[in-house]
């Protein structure tokens, strides 16, 4: 079924058209991505499809039966709304029934009148008739996997990462068949990104997204739309297939260019002799030659590798000893109330946020950095990654412990949200404030202008005011200025947010030749694999452990460990259940004195249905895995893990409720 049709769509940018004549569509189950350099109009196209922007020309038609859910790059929310209110703001009839049912169950916990029972029976019938028990279970599963447990918290209290998770949950639980996602992985931790990747790969909903996460693109997408030179071109397949096709295109283009140049060598000699153009054949030949000479040439992406003649590092680079840092529980509220440099509340502000109950962010962490180390900082949102970077750079003081910086150590700290004091300054002027030239390892130099050119700031854009740049372009400019300062210890906090794939490739090439120390926080697994060979893993209890290896290797290790832990838990649960059966009749009688609430009774009934569905799906997946079809078996294998996890949770909850039936 066709869900989206875009016809001849055009949108004018600041100086020229962003894109013109864009025509394509999406069917149910399609997974497509928009890729292209910053400023080419990816987000503009998504916002136009979502109806937030009006096209200058063309039409967007969305199937009325499909519905559309849109996750913008920076979701808006009312800070006074609870998480529950934000997630269930949708006017979907199905969500309205579920919301009304849950509200009524809460009312009947305290009082159950005849009118409430009648209303309950009516809603119960609607839940049954609409198959909403299964839908409700899916919603709960999404919220659980995203770590959203306390729905009563206010949106204004949440960290950036948690707010993004809640906005993502709002989009995923809506009853629609078309998802538009603008940088869905930004501000999410790697664990959540991995879950979202599997969810989108297996959902029947159509997806159109913008993302720079190359592993994510590979795992989810079956169509890649590249925006370049004002148009959109389709490449069938995932991101790896796209790269192969682009390479083939480039080889074909180069071969064609060689043939044309061979012809033109002869034709230029003929033209230099000044042929008589009175004859029809001669005129046609001259026109043909001029068309070849003035042909539009393919603009190749710049690829380069160079090593900067960096500052010398001393014997002692950086030493952290017994670092401890606590923040108040409810820190987001305390932070808004105002914190001093050492993390304490100013003038007593934020005490209501739980300042008396400190939660450990870093606990007795010691580490000595050596020359040339390239370390990635890994951990879920809220585990203190940015806090660690701020302590190292002196922007935050530890509660305990010491930070000793070597005499020759020069930091450059890339922050997630750089501030520009003067937006009227030109791009080149801003870069030159750091350095006029950059010394290379081979003895050559690059001017600030040449260095900007290497990072995609070409031609007249160097003389444009900083204020005219897009958000992603400003972050890229801030990065270029940091690199021009020639540090020997680079600290990067989420440098990949809002960067296009072109910039990511350039940055990876630069860092591969960087001879100093590197400490990087990033949710981009591909980037982390490229630039870091060791991980510092921050745990939720404040401890820090080390892992020698790539980020993707660590994720595989954690998957295997989680599977082993789940098997042990299942064995322990089976043993506990057996002991429970052997318990005395008296204890069973005491247990059964408690009755299930209305809500729990319906949850119990819904679980029985859901468990049966999952068991049937599990059998079908086992058949697919044994089919001999590699692609089908791979998809089934990934889904099988999810079904197994959901079944385990469902069994556990069913047993818990069954004790009181």
N, C-alpha and C positions, 0 to 999 in steps of 0.2 A: 504494500500500500504506500502510495506517495504521501509524504508528510510535509515536504517543503519544496516550493518552486520559486526560484529567483530568476528574473528575466530582465536582461539588459540594464542592470543596476549600475548607477554612476553616482559618485560623490566627489565634490570639489574640496581640496585641502586648503592650506594657507595661501599657496601661490599657484598651484596647478592641481589638476585632477589627481585624487588618490587612486581611484580605480574607475574604469569605464567599461560598459558593455559586459558586465559580469553576469553570466548565465549558468546555473547549475541547480541540481535538486538533490533531495535526500529521501530515501525510502526507509521503511521500518527496518531497524537492525543495522543501518549504515553507521559506521564510525569514521568520521572525517575530521581532519585537522587543517587549520589555516597556518601556514608558515611564511616567513618573510622577514626582512630586516625591519628594525624599528622605524616607524614613520611611514610605512607603506600602506597602513590603513586596516590592519587586522582587527583591532578592537572596534574601529569605526564600522567595519562591515558587520561584525557581530551585533553591535548596538542598533544598526539599521535593520537587520533581520528581526531583532527583538522588538522593534517598533519604538525605540527610544530616540532614534534620529530619523528624520525624513529624507529619503533619497532625492538627489537633484534630478534623477531620471530613472525610469524602470519600476518594476513591481516586485513585491514579496508576498507570496500567497502561502498561508499555513492551513493545512487541513483542519477543519472545524472539530473533527472528532479526535484529533491528536492532542491538542493543547501544547503549550510551550512553557518551559521553565528556564529562567536565565540567571546565571551566576556571574555578576560583573566582577571586574578586577578588584575593585574596592567596594564591597557590599555596604549599603547604608542600613542603619537600624536605629530604633529609638532606645536610648540608653536606659530608660525607665521600664521598658518591656522585660518581662521574664523570658527565659529561654523558650518555655512552652508557648507563650503568646507569639513570639517571633516565628517559631517553626510552623505553627498552625494558623498563620495569617491567611493562608490560601483560602479562596472561596470555593474550593472543590467540594461538590456535594458529598462525596465519600468521606472526606476529612471532617466535614461538618457533622455527619452522623456519628463518627467515632468520637469527636470532641464532645458532642452532646451526651453520648453514652457514658463516657468517663466522668463527666460532670455529674450526671444523675447517680452513678454508682457511689460517688463521694457523698452525695446528699443522703442516700439511703443507708449509709453506714451509721448515721446518727438518728435518722427517723425514717420510717417507711409507712407512708399513708396509702390509702386505696388509690388515690389519684396518681401518686408516684409509681405505684406498682403497675397501673394501667399504662402509664407512659413508658415504663421500663419494658413491659411486654411488647409494646409497639416498636420501640427501638431495637429490642432483641430480634424481632421478626425482620426488621430492615437489615440488621447485621447479617442474619442468616441468608436472607433473600439476595443480598448484594455480594455475598461471599467475602464479607469484610473482616471476618475473624483471621483469615489468612493474610489479608492486607495489613491488618493491625499488627500481626506477628512480624511482618516484614519491616514495618516502621520501627518496632522495638529493636529488631536486629540491627538496623542501620544506626540507630542512636547508640546502641551498646557498642558496636564496632568502632564508632567515632569517639567513644569515651564520654558521651553526654549522659550523665546519670542524674544530676540534680537539676530538674527542669524549673525549679523555683528561683534560681539565681538570676540577677538582673544582667542585662546585656552590657551595661556600662561597667560592670565589675570584671569583665572577662579580659584576658590577654588577647593580643592580636591573633595568635594562632587558634585559640579556642573560639573567638568570634567568627573566624573563617570556617571552622568546623561546623558551627551552628548554622551559618548561612548555607553551607554545603548541604547539611542535613535538610534544611528547608526545601532546597531544590530537589533532593533525591526522594523525599517522601511525598512530593506532590504527585497527583494522579494524572500525569502527562506522558506523552510518547516521544517528545522531542526535547533534548537537553542542549542548551547553549552554555558553554563554560569558558570563561575568559581567565586564563592562568589559574586553573583550579588547584594546582600544587603549591602555589605561593603561600608561604607562612605555615604550611603543614609540615609535620615531622615525617621522617622517612617511613616509619611504620604505617602511618595513616595513608601516605601516598601509595604504598604497596597494596594496602587493602583497597583503595579507590581504583587503582589500576585493574585489579581482578574483578571488582564490581562492574566497572564500565565494559570490560571485555566480554562479560557474560550476560549483561542485561539485554533484553530485546528492544529497549528504547534506542532511538536514533540519537547520535551525539555529533555535534559540531563544536570544536573547541580550538582555542589558542593555547599552546604551551611550548616551552623551550626544553622540557624534560624529554631527552631522546630515548631513554629506556621506556618511558611512559608511551611515547608515540609508537614505538615498535610493538609494544604489547597490546595496545588498544586499537589502533587505527587500521582501516583497510583502504582508505583513500586519503591522499595528501593533496591539498590545494595550495599551490605556491603563488603568493602575490608578489609580482615584480613588474616594473616598467608600466604600471597602470593597469595591468590585466591580471587575470587569474587562470592558472593552468593546472589541469588535473593529472596526477600521477597515481595510477592504480597500485595498491599495495601499501605496506607499512613504510616506516621511515628508512629502513635499510634498503628496501626495494627502490625507494625514491633516490637514494644516493647512487645506487647502481645505474639507474636510468639517466641521472644527471651526468654521470661519468661517461656513459655511452653517447649521450648527446654531445658532450664536449669533444669526444674523439671524432665523431662524425663531422662536427663543425670544423675541427682542425684539418681533417682530411679534405673537406670541401674548400677551405681557405687555401690550402696548398695548391689544389687544382686551379682555383681562380687566379692565384698569383702567377702560376705558370703561364696561363693564357694571357694575363695582363702584361707580362714581360714582353711578349711578342707585340701585343696591341699598342703598348706605349711607344715602342719603336716606330710603329706604323703612324701613330698620331703625331709623333715628333717630326715626321717627314712632311707634315701638313698636307694630307690627302684632299683632293677636290671633293667638296661636299655637295656638288650639284646633283649628283646621281642619287637615285632613291636608295640603292643598296648601300652606298657610302654613308648616307645620312643615318640609315638604320643601324649600320655598324658603329658609327660614332656614338649614337644614343645608347646603344647596348654597352659600349665600353665605359661611357660616363656613368651609367647605372651601376656597373660593377665597381668602378672606382669609388663612388659615393655610397656604396651599400652600407647598411646598418650592421655594425659588428657586435658580436656577443661580448657582453661585459663580464669577464671572469671574476669570480670571488677571489679576493687577495689571500694568498696563503704564504706565510713566511715563517722562518725560524731564525731567531737572532739571540745573541747573548749580550746582556748589558755588562759593562765593566763596573760591577757593583762596589760598594764601600767594603773595606776590609773589616772582618769580624775579629774581635779579640778572643782571648782564651776563655774568658767568662762571658757568656751571652745573656742568659736569663736563668735565674734560679728561684723556684717557688718552694717555700718550706712551711709545712703544717698549716696551710691556708684553710680558714673556716669562715663561712659567711651564712648568716641566718637572715631570713626576712619574715615579717609578720604574716600569719595566716590571713588571707584576704588582702594580700599585698597589692593587688590591682587597685583596690579602693584607697589604700594608704598612699600609693604612688600618686594618685590623682590629687590627694589632699596635700601632697608635697613632701619630698624626702630630701634630706641633706646629702652631701657628697658621700658620707660614710654609710648611707642607707637608713639613718634614723629619721623619725618623723619630726618635722620642723614645728616648733611651738606647740608640741603635743598633738598636732594634727594627725588624723588617721588612727587614733587610739581605738575608735569604735570599730575599726576594720580588723581588730584582733591583734593589735601590736604587742599585747602582753604574751601572746602564745606564738613564739618564734618557731619557724619551720626551717630545717637545715637545707641549704642550697648547695654548699660545698663543705665537706667535712674532712679535715686533716689531710689535705691534698699537697703532696710534694712532688716536684718534677724539675729536672735540670735539662735545659735545651742544649743540644750540640750543633755544630756547624752542618749546614745543608739539610737539616731535618725538615720534612714536609708532612705535617700532621693535620689530620682532619678531626674535628670535634663532633662527636655523635651523641645524640640523646633526644628523647621525646621533648615536646614543648613543655616549658616550665621547669626543666631540670637544671637550668643555670648556665647555658652555653654563652649567652651574651654577658652574663654576670662575670664569668671567668675572664672574658676578653677585656672587660672594663677594669677588672682588678689588675690585670697584667699591665695595662697602659696607664694606670694610676688615676683613672676617672672614677674609680670606686675603691674605697679602703676596705680591706678585710677586717673581720671582727677579731681575728687572731691569725698569727703567722706573719711571714715576711716575704717581700718581693725584692730580689736583688738584681738590678739591671747592669750589664757590663758597660764599661766606659765607652766602648766603640759601637754599642748597639743603638741603631737608629730605627725607630718604629715608623711604619705608615699604617694607619688604621682606617679601613674602609667600613663605614657604618651603613646600616640599612636605609636610613633616611637622611642623606647629606643636606646641609643648609648652605645656601648661596647668599652671601651678604649683598652683592651687587649684581642684579639681574640685567643691568644695562651694559655690563662689560661684555666685549665680544668673546667668542669661544677661544680665539688665539691669545687674546690678552690674559684670559683666565689661566690658560695653560702656561704661558710664559712667566707668570708669577712664581711658578715652581722652579722652572729652569728654561734657559734659552736653547740649550743643546743637551743631548744625551750621548755620553761616551759609550761606544760599543767595545766588546772584547777584542775585536780584530783591529782596533786602532782607529776606525772610522767614527764619524759622528753623525747623529741625526738631529736636525733642527726640531724645535717644538712643533713647527708646521708639518714637517715630514712625519713626526711621531703621531700627531693627530690623524694624519692621512692614513697611517697604518691601521688605526683603530676606527676607520670608517667616517671620519670627519674630513670630507674632501671638498676642495674648491671653495665656492663662495660661502658655504656654511661656516667656515672658520671666521668669517667676518660678520656673522649674525650675532645679535645679542643672546646671551644665555637664556633670557626670559622667553625667547621664541621656541626653545627646544621642548620636545615632549619629555615626560617623566623619565622614560627609559634612556633617552639621549642625555639628559642631565646626569643621571647616575653613571653613564659610561664616561662622560667628560670628567666627573669627579674622580673616577678610577684612573683615567689617563694622567690627571694632575698628580695623583699620589705616586704613580709609577715614575713620573718625570722627576720627582723629588729624590730619586735614587736611594731608597731605603735598603737596609740589609736584613730587616726583619719585617715581613709583610703579615698583617693581621686582617683577614677578610671575614666580615660578618654578613652572611647571605649575599654574596656578590652577584649571584645569578638571578635574583628576583628582577623581573622586568627587562632582562637582557635578551636580545634575540640570539638565535643559534649561531649567526655569523660572529657576534661579539664573543660568545662562549668559546668558539673555536680559536679566535685570536688570543683570548686570555689564556687558554690552555697552552697554546704554543709559547707564549711569553713565559709562563710559569715553569714550563719544562726546561727552559734555559736559565732560570733564576738561580743564582748561586747562594743566596742568603737563606735564612730560615723562613718557613711559611707555616702559619697557623690559620686554618680556614673552617668556618661553619657554613655548611650548605646542605639543603635538602635534595640537591640534584645528584643522584647516584652516579650518573655517567661522568659528571664533572669531578666528583670526589674520587672516582676510580682513576681518573686521568692525572690528578695533581697530588694526591696523598697516598702514602704507602703504609702509614701507621695511624691508628685511631686512638683518641682518648674518649672513652665511653662514660658519659655522666648518667648516673642512676638516680632514681626518684628519691632515694634516702640520703642523697648528698655525697655518696662515695663516688670515686672515679677509678675506673679500671682501664687497662691498656689492651689493645689488640693489634698485633702485627699482621697486616694484610690489607686488602682492598675493602671498600665499603660493601660491595656486592657479595664478597666472600663472607663478611660478618653477618649480613642478612641471611645468607644460606645457613650459616652456623646457628643463628638464633632460631630459624625455622625448624631445624633438626632438633634442637634442644627443646623447643616448645612441644614438638610432637612426642618426644620421649617423656616430657613432664605430663602431657595429657594422658599417655598410656598408663603411667604410674598412678595418676589420679583416678583413672577409670578402674584400675585394679583395686585401689584403696576403697573406692566407692562401692564396688561389688562386695568387698569384704565387709564393709560397714553395713550394707543392706542385709547380708546374711546374718550378721550378729543381731540386727534389729528384728528379724523374723523370729530369732530364738529368744528374744526378750520375753519377760513375764507378761501374762495376760493383764495384770494390774496396770503396768506401764502403758500398754496399748489402750486400755480403757480410759486412762487418764488423758492420753493424747486425743482420743476421739471425742472428748467432752467439748473441745473447741470446734466450732463450725466454720465453714468457709463463708466469706462475704459474697454478696451478689457478684461483685467484680471478679473475685477469685474463682467462683464457681464457673463463670463463663470462660475465664482464662483456662481453667482445667479442661473444659469441653473443647475449647479451641486447640489446646495442645494435643489432644487425642487425634483430632483431624490432621493437624500439621505433622505429627510424628508419622502417621500413615502415609501422607504425601511424600515426606522426605525418604522414608524407607523404600517407597516405590521408585522414587527418583534415583536412589542409591543403586538399586538393582539395574536400572536402565543404564546408568553411568558405568557400572561394572561390565555390562555387555559391550558398551562403546569402547572401553579400554582394552577389551580382548578382541576387538573387531579386526585388528591388523591395519586399519587406516590410521596412519601416524597423526595426521592433523586432528581427526576426530578423537583419537585417544589422548592427545595432548590437552585439548579443550576439556574433555571429560575428567582427566586427571586433576586439573586445576579446580574444577567445580566440585569434585569429589571431596577435596579437603574441606571446602566450605560447608558442604552438606554434613560431613562427619562432625565438624565443630558445632553446627547448629543442632544436630541430633543429640549430641552429648549434653548441651545446655538444656534442651527440651526434655530429655529423659530425667535430668537432675531436678528440674522444676516440677515435672509431673509427679515424681516420687515424693517431693516435698509437699505438694498439695494433696496427693492421694492419701497421705497419712490422716487427713482430717475429713475425708469424704464419708 
